[in-house]
């Protein structure tokens, strides 16, 4: 069943261009959105099957004969599949109205579904080479999607993204090759056992460095972040939302976590490196975000900063830290997609992304202003929204582990975050209405539906955070903690 | 051994030339030459299938595609580049090679020699029976490439 997560979007992506010949708009909308609804339903079906089990390896069979496709489904991958399907659905609903003026909608949805299939494949992969392969599937689809507007800036940003991303892929491939040379296998389990049996600290360290460069580039951690502030703003708004909300988390954070925790078992040195990378990303990107006037650029820098929080939590490596990191990943996926979609609504209504030109738009676009406020406060960590709880968990985990300084920096960056989000809110929505925007109207129906859905999810996850954590985040964190403990050879911390 | 080193040196030289040369046609041919040498290295390392793929696909087909594209596009409209681009690449290349040689030297001493694995069947069996999920990924890659080309070239076909 889990194979459908990859197969369904791929098959539909294959026939979508043909569907596009029959119907330019309506059919592609219906087909693409139904695929994502089915995937979301499938997550619940698979989740029900996983209850009480730590992890399941699904073996596929074809006409009664076993096919050698093994898929790993544990709490962590299920949690990520849930995030991908949920946010993917919201984004695809938004695209119904937004992508109208770009033309060639069927093609857009096809690329979008290939990207979803690539991410899902990565989430279900059982070995290192599959991680690399599906990472590339999602990445290649995303290059084309960044350039989808075909303007000069879009093409330039896509090319820069392509080049830096190719460098990242080379480093990942290099590390995978060395590990294969060391252990003679690629699967997570055998590699992890092989590396433990082998005393090869230097080479494992080298591979870790390559992986950090590769996945760090994909996740846009600070020394490797140069491509993101160009690529994410240039893409059409729904694609900015997928890139910031999902892709950097799946191909960056998920892959990094899988490799470092499940395979390498998070040695203490690595944990320290990850925490420092997280802190640097948080601080530097937050400071850079403050100076931006382009709303999407500011959001892009904010993504880097928030990924810093996630890496800080996961890199800490304690059960609570991992829990907080993963919960923040989910919350950031919801809120950042919401904010990017709203920036798309603004751009569509006003034709500009420059915050200085906007002003007072709350009077003309009340729903967008309201949902944007929810997203902004959620990321900034204002109670009772979801972002508050995940940041709180990360900070408590840091204090528990004795990292007072890091906890203090995390709190301060949170204040900075609130500052620049209020800046967006004030410049774009509050204050006197700029005369230019008298004719501006609220975003069309489906765009509003999608943003309201995401805003409600932010609020509901915040209010019922205990239930969300118990049902989705806890199993994911447990799956990872088991990986750490297996490596340490001990039970409990 | 000497032949291997010569092949690898040639590979590096032709690859670097493909980047440094300003003439696109020469660059494409250098790339083909580099790939040919890489194919020979694969053959000598007992990996005939990957050697065949490297030579037929990269040295053959992709070069043809490059040359056709170059022939179909107009010349002129030189792209101006920053002065720094001229010396940054050679500098980085030299630095990289130096680091690479040092790292690789210590790596070769430290990687334990793998016990030769038992014969795992023919190439086809490995591909179809052992790495089946990879094929799904390959299909995804092809879709992404084709759809990407369709998306990026859509305006042009509309105008014409």
HADDOCK unambig.tbl for C-alpha pairs under 7 A between the chains (distance, minus, plus):
assign (segid A and resid 10 and name CA) (segid B and resid 140 and name CA) 6.67 0.50 0.50
assign (segid A and resid 68 and name CA) (segid B and resid 129 and name CA) 5.85 0.50 0.50
assign (segid A and resid 68 and name CA) (segid B and resid 130 and name CA) 5.95 0.50 0.50
assign (segid A and resid 68 and name CA) (segid B and resid 132 and name CA) 5.75 0.50 0.50
assign (segid A and resid 69 and name CA) (segid B and resid 132 and name CA) 5.76 0.50 0.50
assign (segid A and resid 69 and name CA) (segid B and resid 133 and name CA) 5.17 0.50 0.50
assign (segid A and resid 107 and name CA) (segid B and resid 147 and name CA) 6.67 0.50 0.50
assign (segid A and resid 107 and name CA) (segid B and resid 151 and name CA) 6.33 0.50 0.50
assign (segid A and resid 111 and name CA) (segid B and resid 144 and name CA) 6.42 0.50 0.50
assign (segid A and resid 111 and name CA) (segid B and resid 147 and name CA) 6.26 0.50 0.50
assign (segid A and resid 114 and name CA) (segid B and resid 140 and name CA) 6.50 0.50 0.50
assign (segid A and resid 114 and name CA) (segid B and resid 144 and name CA) 6.30 0.50 0.50
assign (segid A and resid 130 and name CA) (segid B and resid 134 and name CA) 6.34 0.50 0.50
assign (segid A and resid 133 and name CA) (segid B and resid 137 and name CA) 6.17 0.50 0.50
assign (segid A and resid 134 and name CA) (segid B and resid 137 and name CA) 5.89 0.50 0.50
assign (segid A and resid 137 and name CA) (segid B and resid 137 and name CA) 6.94 0.50 0.50
assign (segid A and resid 137 and name CA) (segid B and resid 140 and name CA) 5.80 0.50 0.50
assign (segid A and resid 137 and name CA) (segid B and resid 141 and name CA) 4.92 0.50 0.50
assign (segid A and resid 137 and name CA) (segid B and resid 144 and name CA) 6.54 0.50 0.50
assign (segid A and resid 140 and name CA) (segid B and resid 144 and name CA) 6.02 0.50 0.50
assign (segid A and resid 140 and name CA) (segid B and resid 145 and name CA) 6.87 0.50 0.50
assign (segid A and resid 141 and name CA) (segid B and resid 144 and name CA) 4.99 0.50 0.50
assign (segid A and resid 141 and name CA) (segid B and resid 148 and name CA) 6.55 0.50 0.50
assign (segid A and resid 144 and name CA) (segid B and resid 148 and name CA) 4.97 0.50 0.50
assign (segid A and resid 144 and name CA) (segid B and resid 152 and name CA) 6.81 0.50 0.50
assign (segid A and resid 148 and name CA) (segid B and resid 151 and name CA) 6.71 0.50 0.50
assign (segid A and resid 148 and name CA) (segid B and resid 152 and name CA) 6.56 0.50 0.50
assign (segid A and resid 150 and name CA) (segid B and resid 152 and name CA) 6.86 0.50 0.50
assign (segid A and resid 182 and name CA) (segid B and resid 111 and name CA) 6.12 0.50 0.50
assign (segid A and resid 182 and name CA) (segid B and resid 112 and name CA) 6.75 0.50 0.50
assign (segid A and resid 184 and name CA) (segid B and resid 114 and name CA) 6.90 0.50 0.50
